[in-house]
Amino acid sequence: MSCIYGLTLRGIDALPVEVEVCLTGGLFSISIVGLADTAIKESRERVRISLGTLGIKLKGHISVNLAPADLPKEGALLDLPIAVGIAKEVGFIPEGVNGIFMGELALDGRLRKVRGGVPAAFLARQLGLPLFVPWGNVADVSMVQEVEAYGCSNIGELFCHLRGEKTLQKLDFTLPQAKEIAVEPDFADIKGQAAAKRGLEIAAAGHHNVFLVGAPGSGKTMLAKALRGILPPLSDDELIEAMRIRSARGLPLETDRFRPFRSVHHTSSAVAICGGGIDLKPGELSLAHRGVLFLDEITEFRRDVIEALRQPLEDGCITVSRASGSATYPASVLLIAACNPCPCGYLGDTVKECTCSPGDIDRYFKKLSGPILDRIDLHLQIPRLTPEELLELDSDAENSSAIRYRVMRARSIQLERWRHFGIKCNAELTERIMKKYLGLSKDGRAFLKSIGASLRLTGRGLSRVLKVARTIADLAGDKAVKDSHLAEALAYRGGFSFER
């Protein structure tokens, strides 16, 4: 009996699978046991024909056991380890072969790319075993340090390496470098909306959630898309986190360090956004980790979908439990929610009159509960500009590069201040850390006490006001949080008021 290692994915983690192969006499057949799905059971023909291209003629009954037996296995990741295990059992490769193998086999012996390269590299580093992957997975596996990994294009190259006839080149650690690429739309392309631009700059600097409300055509979507251009590039650790999630989903890796931007349609289900399903894949919330999750027309989403965002917006992660098990995904996102002020979209508009009744407006916003709005730091009204105003406005607006420079400077201040707490930005501050290290000035404390009775803020609301004020102070280069910073932060917390 021969034994080598493959892997299967659970969420964004790779779990080791021991591939045991036993060859006995009788008519030729291959049986695979160990909670394998249909894709794995169909690998019998792919393995048989690809081994035949190397002159390996299989005889007798071949039993393949995937251990542990109670762990569900899915996908074509186990094609290669099954083929290696059989070749080892029939004596085509040496008995001392060891390692983790992953890859899908073509009928001519070629190795096709599979999802999960980055999680597989973490598993190989944890177990201290060499990792053998298809050439298509080389880029993602190379992102993980201190891993002995090899890429090969077909099963013949791999077997030559295992037999000592030819040595595969060991993969070097490489990460994509930050590139200066223009992002569309640029903030300079957005005319007017100075207050909204200022709010988005604060949101980018402190990773604060934003709620945009305005009439159709006021520029909400354009502003949300422009936010990506002022966010700082992903750091090495953040890049690995983001690529680990994309790799587990089988999505192509990014060749730059732009932060993720996921725009979700309002017909999406809770599983699509939060993750889960039979194979516990991460959802849009996790794919936007360390980046932006944009929910346009948020009032059109189902209420259960919106309420599912409560816990991840607070904790920065989400645990999904299903009958097949549970998985925890990272979900530290900058949420941008956008909607109209009423069903017809023209409440408070200076051009077109609103036709909605008060009951229509109440039902329209009923899907947005108090706890959800409490978790959004900046509430911004986006007024619609008339054609005359658009034509009169000066086009010499500040571009995204200049704003991104200020955002990166504020982020570096936060990173240096909170480094020993393991915190990257102000939005992640805990109550204990804020109470001791926020830096609230005497004037700021007196200002909060003087208007405390009229604020009507919850404990969470007050905490988020203080975090936003800390970000405003960082943008200004001030060490202390002053009353002016608090006043601006409270202005973004006032909610919405439209006149009919």
C-alpha positions in Angstrom: 0.0 0.0 0.0 1.2 3.5 -0.9 0.3 6.9 0.7 0.9 10.5 -0.4 -0.9 13.8 0.4 -3.4 15.9 -1.5 -5.7 18.6 -0.1 -9.2 19.9 -0.1 -10.6 23.4 0.7 -12.9 24.4 3.6 -13.7 28.1 3.3 -10.3 29.8 2.7 -8.3 27.1 4.4 -6.6 24.0 2.8 -6.9 20.8 4.8 -4.6 17.8 4.2 -6.0 14.7 2.6 -4.1 11.4 2.9 -4.3 9.5 -0.4 -4.0 5.7 0.3 -3.7 3.4 -2.7 -4.0 -0.4 -2.5 -3.5 -2.7 -5.6 -5.0 -6.2 -5.5 -5.7 -8.9 -8.1 -8.7 -9.4 -10.3 -10.3 -7.6 -13.2 -9.2 -4.0 -13.7 -11.2 -1.4 -11.8 -10.7 1.8 -9.7 -12.8 2.6 -6.7 -12.5 5.8 -4.7 -13.9 6.1 -1.2 -13.8 8.8 1.5 -16.7 11.2 1.0 -15.6 12.2 -2.5 -17.9 14.3 -4.7 -18.8 13.6 -8.4 -15.8 15.5 -9.8 -13.4 13.3 -7.8 -15.1 10.1 -8.7 -14.9 11.0 -12.4 -11.1 11.4 -12.0 -10.8 7.7 -12.4 -10.9 8.0 -16.2 -8.6 11.1 -16.3 -6.0 9.3 -14.1 -6.2 6.1 -16.1 -5.7 7.7 -19.5 -3.1 10.2 -18.4 -1.0 7.5 -16.8 -1.4 5.5 -20.1 0.4 8.3 -22.0 3.5 7.4 -19.9 3.2 3.7 -20.7 1.8 2.7 -17.4 -0.7 -0.1 -17.9 -2.9 -0.6 -14.9 -4.1 -4.1 -13.9 -6.2 -5.5 -11.1 -8.4 -3.7 -8.7 -7.2 -0.4 -7.4 -8.7 1.0 -4.2 -8.1 4.7 -3.4 -9.0 5.9 0.1 -9.2 9.6 0.9 -8.6 10.2 4.6 -9.9 11.4 6.9 -13.0 9.5 5.8 -15.5 11.9 7.4 -14.1 15.1 5.7 -16.0 16.0 2.5 -13.8 16.4 -0.5 -14.7 18.3 -3.6 -13.3 19.4 -7.0 -10.5 18.2 -9.2 -7.7 19.1 -6.9 -7.1 15.4 -6.1 -6.5 14.2 -9.7 -2.7 14.6 -9.4 -2.2 13.0 -5.9 -4.4 10.0 -6.9 -2.2 9.6 -10.1 1.0 9.9 -8.0 -0.3 7.4 -5.5 -1.1 4.8 -8.1 2.2 5.3 -9.9 4.0 4.8 -6.6 2.0 1.7 -5.8 2.8 0.1 -9.2 6.5 0.9 -8.8 6.8 3.6 -11.5 8.2 6.1 -9.0 10.3 5.4 -5.8 8.8 4.5 -2.5 10.5 7.4 -0.7 8.4 10.1 -2.6 6.7 12.5 -0.2 5.0 15.8 -0.6 1.7 17.6 -1.2 0.3 17.4 -4.8 -2.6 19.3 -6.4 -3.8 19.7 -9.9 -6.4 18.6 -12.5 -5.3 16.1 -15.1 -6.0 16.4 -18.9 -6.3 13.2 -20.9 -2.9 13.9 -22.5 -1.2 14.3 -19.2 -1.2 18.1 -19.0 -1.9 19.7 -15.6 -4.6 22.3 -15.5 -4.8 25.1 -13.0 -7.1 24.6 -9.9 -8.3 27.0 -7.2 -6.7 27.2 -3.8 -3.0 27.8 -4.7 -2.4 30.3 -1.8 -4.2 28.2 0.9 -2.2 25.2 -0.4 1.1 27.0 0.1 0.1 27.9 3.7 -0.7 24.2 4.3 2.7 23.1 2.9 4.5 25.6 5.0 2.6 24.4 8.1 3.4 20.7 7.5 6.9 21.3 6.2 6.4 19.3 3.0 7.2 20.2 -0.6 4.3 21.3 -2.8 3.9 20.4 -6.4 1.4 22.4 -8.4 0.3 23.0 -12.1 2.2 25.8 -13.9 -1.0 27.9 -13.8 -0.8 28.1 -10.0 2.8 29.2 -9.9 1.9 32.9 -9.5 -0.3 32.5 -6.4 1.9 29.9 -4.7 4.9 32.2 -5.1 3.2 34.8 -2.9 3.9 32.7 0.3 7.3 32.8 1.9 9.3 29.9 3.2 7.6 27.3 1.0 9.4 24.6 -1.0 7.2 24.6 -4.1 7.6 23.4 -7.7 5.6 24.0 -10.8 5.2 21.6 -13.7 3.2 21.7 -16.9 2.5 17.9 -17.3 2.6 14.7 -15.3 5.7 13.5 -17.3 7.8 16.3 -16.0 6.7 15.6 -12.4 7.5 11.9 -12.6 10.9 12.6 -14.1 11.6 14.9 -11.1 10.3 12.3 -8.6 12.5 9.6 -10.2 15.6 11.9 -10.1 16.0 12.0 -13.9 15.3 15.8 -14.1 15.0 18.5 -11.4 12.2 21.0 -11.4 13.1 24.5 -10.6 12.1 25.6 -7.1 9.7 28.6 -7.1 11.0 31.9 -5.7 9.0 34.2 -3.5 7.6 37.1 -5.5 4.9 39.7 -4.9 3.3 42.2 -7.3 4.7 45.7 -7.1 2.5 48.8 -6.6 1.9 50.5 -10.0 0.8 54.0 -10.6 -2.3 53.4 -12.8 -5.0 56.0 -13.4 -8.3 54.9 -12.0 -11.6 55.9 -13.6 -13.4 58.0 -12.7 -10.9 60.5 -11.2 -12.1 62.9 -8.5 -11.2 65.7 -10.9 -13.8 64.4 -13.3 -16.6 64.9 -10.7 -17.9 68.5 -10.8 -19.1 70.1 -7.6 -20.0 67.8 -4.6 -17.3 69.3 -2.4 -18.9 68.1 0.8 -19.3 64.5 -0.5 -15.6 64.5 -1.7 -14.5 65.6 1.8 -16.6 62.8 3.4 -15.1 60.2 1.1 -11.6 61.4 1.9 -12.3 60.9 5.6 -13.8 57.5 4.9 -10.7 56.4 2.9 -8.3 57.7 5.5 -10.0 55.8 8.5 -11.7 53.0 6.7 -15.2 54.3 7.7 -18.5 53.2 6.3 -20.5 55.6 4.1 -24.1 56.1 3.3 -24.9 58.2 0.2 -28.5 59.5 -0.4 -29.4 61.6 -3.4 -31.7 62.0 -6.4 -31.2 59.9 -9.6 -28.3 61.3 -11.6 -26.7 63.2 -8.7 -23.5 61.2 -9.0 -23.7 58.6 -6.1 -22.4 55.7 -8.2 -19.6 57.8 -9.7 -18.5 59.0 -6.3 -18.5 55.4 -5.0 -16.4 54.2 -7.9 -14.0 57.1 -7.6 -13.3 56.2 -4.0 -11.1 53.3 -5.1 -8.6 55.8 -6.7 -7.9 57.5 -3.4 -7.4 54.4 -1.2 -3.7 53.5 -0.4 -2.3 50.4 -2.1 -2.5 47.0 -0.3 0.4 46.2 2.0 2.2 42.9 1.8 0.1 41.3 4.5 -3.1 42.7 3.2 -2.3 41.5 -0.3 -1.8 38.0 0.9 -5.1 38.1 2.8 -7.0 39.3 -0.3 -5.3 36.8 -2.6 -5.9 33.9 -0.3 -9.7 34.6 -0.5 -9.6 35.1 -4.3 -7.5 31.9 -4.7 -10.0 29.9 -2.6 -12.8 31.1 -4.9 -10.8 30.3 -8.0 -10.7 33.9 -9.2 -7.7 35.3 -11.2 -5.1 37.1 -9.1 -4.7 40.8 -9.3 -1.5 42.0 -11.0 -1.5 45.3 -9.0 -2.1 46.4 -5.4 -5.4 48.2 -5.8 -7.8 47.4 -3.1 -10.8 45.2 -4.0 -14.0 46.9 -5.1 -17.1 44.7 -5.2 -20.3 46.1 -6.5 -23.2 43.8 -5.6 -26.6 43.7 -7.3 -29.7 44.1 -5.2 -31.0 40.7 -6.3 -28.1 38.9 -4.6 -28.9 36.4 -1.9 -27.5 36.2 1.7 -25.3 33.3 0.7 -23.9 35.1 -2.3 -22.9 38.1 -0.1 -22.0 36.4 3.2 -20.7 33.1 1.8 -21.6 29.5 2.5 -23.3 27.0 0.3 -22.5 23.3 0.1 -18.8 23.9 -0.3 -18.6 26.9 2.1 -17.1 29.3 -0.3 -16.5 32.9 0.7 -19.0 35.5 -0.5 -18.8 39.0 -1.8 -18.3 40.4 1.7 -15.0 38.5 2.0 -14.0 39.2 -1.6 -14.1 42.9 -0.6 -11.9 42.3 2.4 -9.5 45.2 2.9 -11.4 47.0 0.2 -14.8 48.4 -0.7 -18.2 46.7 -0.7 -20.6 48.8 -2.8 -24.4 48.2 -2.2 -26.2 50.4 -4.7 -29.9 50.9 -4.2 -29.6 49.3 -0.7 -33.3 49.7 0.0 -34.0 47.3 -2.8 -32.1 44.5 -1.1 -34.1 41.9 0.9 -34.2 42.8 4.6 -32.6 39.5 5.7 -29.6 40.2 3.4 -29.1 43.7 4.9 -29.5 42.4 8.5 -26.9 39.7 7.8 -24.3 42.5 7.6 -24.7 43.5 11.2 -22.1 41.2 12.8 -19.4 41.4 10.1 -19.5 45.2 10.0 -18.9 45.2 13.7 -16.3 42.4 14.0 -14.5 42.4 10.7 -15.2 38.7 10.1 -18.1 36.4 9.5 -18.7 32.8 10.6 -21.0 30.7 8.4 -22.4 27.5 9.7 -24.0 24.8 7.5 -24.9 21.2 7.9 -21.6 20.2 6.4 -19.6 22.3 8.9 -18.7 25.9 9.6 -16.1 28.3 8.3 -14.8 31.8 9.3 -14.0 34.3 6.7 -12.3 37.7 7.1 -14.7 40.6 6.2 -13.0 43.9 7.1 -14.7 46.0 4.4 -15.4 49.7 3.8 -19.1 49.7 3.1 -20.6 52.2 0.7 -24.4 52.1 0.7 -26.4 54.3 -1.7 -30.1 54.9 -2.3 -32.6 57.5 -3.4 -34.4 59.7 -0.8 -37.8 58.2 -1.7 -39.3 55.6 -4.1 -39.7 58.1 -6.9 -36.2 59.5 -6.1 -37.0 63.2 -6.0 -37.8 64.1 -2.4 -36.1 67.4 -1.7 -35.0 67.8 -5.4 -34.9 71.4 -6.7 -35.9 70.4 -10.2 -38.6 67.8 -10.0 -41.4 67.4 -7.4 -41.7 64.3 -5.3 -44.9 62.3 -5.9 -44.5 59.9 -2.9 -46.8 59.9 0.1 -45.4 59.8 3.7 -46.4 56.2 3.9 -44.5 55.3 0.7 -41.4 56.9 2.1 -41.7 55.1 5.5 -42.1 51.8 3.7 -39.1 52.6 1.5 -36.7 53.1 4.4 -38.3 50.4 6.6 -35.7 47.8 5.4 -32.9 49.9 6.9 -33.0 49.2 10.7 -31.6 51.4 13.4 -28.7 48.9 14.1 -27.6 48.9 10.5 -27.6 52.7 10.2 -25.8 52.9 13.6 -22.9 51.0 12.0 -22.5 53.5 9.2 -20.2 56.3 10.2 -20.7 59.0 7.5 -24.1 59.9 6.2 -23.8 62.1 3.1 -26.5 63.9 1.1 -25.7 64.2 -2.6 -27.6 67.1 -4.1 -28.3 67.0 -7.9 -26.6 69.8 -9.8 -28.5 71.5 -12.6 -27.1 71.6 -16.2 -26.4 75.3 -15.7 -24.4 74.6 -12.5 -22.4 71.8 -14.2 -21.5 74.1 -17.1 -20.5 77.0 -14.8 -18.3 74.9 -12.4 -14.6 75.2 -12.8 -12.9 72.0 -14.2 -9.7 72.6 -12.1 -10.8 70.2 -9.4 -8.3 68.3 -7.2 -7.4 65.0 -8.7 -7.4 61.6 -7.0 -3.6 61.5 -6.7 -3.4 64.6 -4.5 -6.2 63.2 -2.3 -4.6 59.8 -2.1 -1.4 61.4 -0.9 -3.2 62.9 2.1 -5.0 59.6 2.8 -1.8 57.6 2.7 -0.2 60.1 5.1 -3.1 59.8 7.5 -3.0 56.0 7.2 0.7 55.9 8.0 0.1 58.0 11.2 -2.6 55.5 12.3 -0.4 52.5 11.5 2.5 53.8 13.5 0.2 54.8 16.4 -1.7 51.5 16.6 1.0 49.1 15.4 1.7 47.4 18.8 -2.1 46.8 19.1 -2.2 45.0 15.7 -4.6 47.7 14.4 -4.2 49.2 10.9 -6.8 52.0 10.9 -9.0 54.0 13.2 -12.2 52.1 12.3 -10.8 49.0 14.0 -10.3 50.7 17.4 -11.7 48.9 20.4 -13.4 50.7 23.3 -10.6 49.9 25.7 -7.9 51.4 23.4 -10.0 54.4 22.6 -10.6 55.2 26.2 -6.9 55.2 27.0 -5.2 56.3 23.8 -7.6 58.3 21.6 -6.1 61.7 22.6 -9.3 63.7 23.2 -8.4 67.3 24.2 -9.9 69.2 27.1 -11.8 71.4 24.7 -13.1 68.3 22.9 -14.2 66.7 26.1 -16.0 69.9 27.2 -17.6 70.2 23.8 -19.0 66.6 24.0 -20.3 67.2 27.6 -22.0 70.5 26.6 -24.1 68.9 23.7 -24.3 65.4 25.1 -27.9 65.6 26.0 -29.0 66.7 22.5 -27.0 64.1 20.6 -29.3 61.1 21.1 -26.5 58.8 20.1 -26.2 55.2 21.2 -23.0 54.0 22.7 -21.9 52.6 19.4 -22.8 55.8 17.7 -20.8 57.9 20.0 -17.9 55.5 19.6 -18.0 55.8 15.8 -18.1 59.6 16.1 -14.9 59.6 18.1 -13.2 57.3 15.6 -14.2 59.6 12.7 -13.0 62.6 14.7 -9.7 60.9 15.3 -9.4 60.4 11.5 -10.2 64.0 10.8 -7.4 65.0 13.3 -5.0 62.7 11.5 -5.8 64.3 8.2 -5.1 67.6 9.7 -1.9 66.4 11.3 -3.1 67.1 14.9 -2.1 64.8 17.7 -5.2 65.7 19.9 -8.8 65.4 18.9 -10.2 68.9 19.2 -13.8 70.3 19.3 -13.6 71.3 15.6 -12.8 67.7 14.7 -15.7 66.5 16.8 -18.1 69.0 15.3 -17.3 67.9 11.8 -17.7 64.2 12.7 -21.1 64.9 14.3 -22.2 66.8 11.2 -21.8 63.5 9.2 -23.8 61.7 11.9 -26.9 63.8 11.7 -28.8 61.6 9.3 -30.9 63.0 6.5 -33.5 65.8 6.3 -35.3 66.7 3.1 -38.0 69.3 2.6 -41.0 68.5 0.4 
